[in-house]
Amino acid sequence: MTAASRTIAERYTLLEKLGGDGTAVLWRGEDGPDGRQVAIKELLLPALDEQARAAVVERLQREARVDHPSVVPVHEVVVADGTPFVVMDLVDARTLEELVASGPLPPRFVAEIGRQVLGALAAAHAVGVVHGDVRPANVLVSSDGTARLTGFGIGQVLDPSGSPAFLAPERIAGHEGTPHSDLWSLGVTLLSASEGANPFRRENVAATLYAVVNDQPVFSRTYGTLADVLRGLLAKAPHARLLPDHAIPMLALAANGAETPVPILPAPTRPGVNPPSVFAILAGVAGMVLGFALLANAMLMHQAYYFSDFSDLSILVGDLSLILAGVASVAGGASLLARVQAGQIMLSASALLTLISFCLLTVIGEDRVHLGLPVQPGFTVDLLVLVFALGMAGVVWFVPARRPAVG
């Protein structure tokens, strides 16, 4: 029986074969009651039992009807001799795959196609429908530049694994298709149109899948705002991808030739952690300098590592206090750079230990010697360090404990 005489569902006549890819055949058909021209896609599935046919039809009916100007309307899904047929509007257009076969497309043209198709996807996602098979063969482009997305639900029925070169990394890992995976597939589709070839396609399926997961696409002809959008859509992590609310206006700019720089948003800070103020940074550096000065004073002037030379308990305690004061000051200065409250406490403790050390080490000895040195200059050095430590302990409490969040 020839196509011209083949009628399905006692209504639609298959007139002319328009194309096919091994999983489906597209026919130009006629709606019997009024003679309206329609497109009919025949899904080449194995023989299905009644329950399986009903499930396929239900899924196609649920997912294939998305109301948007950039979606090819589906009128009906029928089953004839166990084979599902999807009846759609007949669109006078070529597929994006056919257009790209002649070479790369102009970036502004690609951006306009992307704007329209992304609008269709956003409408589908809003009603809980995932396309699952976004690729150039499912994008129809009319002579006036109107783009329409087709194939809703069909790809999931024919080949749930999708087309390898257009699969999102998470789908290769075995996860179900999501709106985020549709965004990835659209990014690959648009980049393929702009560059003239799929950036992930390799000599075999295994190499292609590896490239999708591990390789970064090359942008040799794609630039400006369009490139920014495509990089956003092709983020490896699903939730890092550019969402339609941001991508559609950017694609509109690119389609109009406006190369407006994309604003770079500040990196989010972790909850409860704020960047230190300039005052905190200066105080932190000063605290660390004070700490090193205290340790140098202890090790060089007081020779604190010769504990065996100091039989007097007051001398030993004074030296230990000076060493601990240095450690606390270094730690406090470092803490100011991240945790101001901890830094304030440590520097205050350092000042107190410095004061204790000064009192213990400057009153010992009937001949007013300063641990084997004349009162000058040892006493003067300790006095200056003490004043600096006490000053730091007071100043750091004026450092803001939290910097106001930006925005």
Secondary structure, DSSP 8 states (H G I E B T S, - for coil): --GGGEEETTTEEEEEEEEE-SSEEEEEEEETTTTEEEEEEEE------HHHHHHHHHHHHHHS----TTB--EEEEEEETTEEEEEEE----EEHHHHHTTS---HHHHHHHHHHHHHHHHHHHHTT------SGGGEEE-TTS-EEE--TTHHHHH-TT--GGG--HHHHTT----HHHHHHHHHHHHHHHHHSS-TT--SSHHHHHHHHHH-----SS--HHHHHHHHHHT-SSGGGS--HHHHHHHHHHHHTT-------------TT-----HHHHHHHHHHHHHHHHHHHIIIIIS-TT-GGG--SHHHHHHHHHHHHHHHHHHHHHHHHTT-HHHHHHHHHHHHHHHHHHHHHHSS--TT--BTTB-HHHHHHHHHHHHHHHHHHHHHGGGS-SS-----
